[in-house]
Amino acid sequence: MRNIGRLISILHRQSQIYINYALKDYNITSAECAFILYLARNEGVTQDEMSSYLYINKSATTRAIKSLENKGYVIKCKDKNDKRCNRIYMSDLAKKNIKKIIHKVHLWSDFLSKDLDTKTHDLIVDALEKIVDKVENTNLKRLLEVKKDE
């Protein structure tokens, strides 16, 4: 049987290479890109919310947000009701460039699906969504424990 995980891993790595190159002029790395894209739709979220949605650990989120803050793309503000957490907002620089950034990212998706007919494209997306749902709804630690016992 062909290995789905290997194929997804290859696509992920190639995507990172593309994003790093495509967003070089904006000084945004593939590690930071997901945060900018998420903020474009969800301004004012907390770092914990971002970590949870993006499936990125809290320390990596902190590093990415700090880097984006140093580059002038995000602004961190203490939450008015809970001083322990920060709310993250796009800066004017991010707002100025977000449409171009989104366009560059969409070019990658367009490239990947260019030679696929609509039916094949939908089939692939549906299959990947099912796989993601399965992973999200599985206790992976428990799964590993069960596999050890077999």
Residue pairs with C-beta under 8 A, 6 or more apart in sequence:
4 131
11 112
15 30
15 108
16 30
17 30
18 108
19 29
19 30
19 33
19 104
19 105
19 108
20 29
20 30
22 104
22 105
22 107
22 108
23 29
23 30
23 33
23 101
23 104
26 97
26 100
26 101
27 71
28 36
28 68
28 71
28 73
28 101
29 67
31 60
31 64
32 64
32 67
32 68
32 73
33 101
33 105
34 54
34 56
35 50
35 54
35 61
35 64
35 65
35 68
35 74
35 88
36 68
36 73
36 74
36 90
36 94
36 98
36 101
37 101
37 102
37 105
38 45
38 50
38 53
38 54
39 45
39 50
39 74
39 88
39 89
39 90
39 94
40 90
40 94
40 98
40 102
42 49
42 53
43 88
43 89
43 90
44 87
44 88
44 89
45 87
45 88
46 79
46 85
46 86
46 87
46 88
47 58
47 61
47 62
47 65
47 85
47 86
47 88
48 58
48 85
50 56
50 61
50 65
50 88
51 57
51 58
51 60
51 61
54 61
56 64
65 74
65 76
65 86
65 88
68 74
68 94
69 75
69 76
72 91
72 93
73 90
73 91
73 93
73 94
74 88
74 89
74 90
74 91
74 94
75 88
75 89
75 90
75 91
76 86
76 87
76 88
76 89
77 86
77 87
77 89
78 85
78 86
78 87
79 85
79 86
79 87
90 98
113 121
116 124
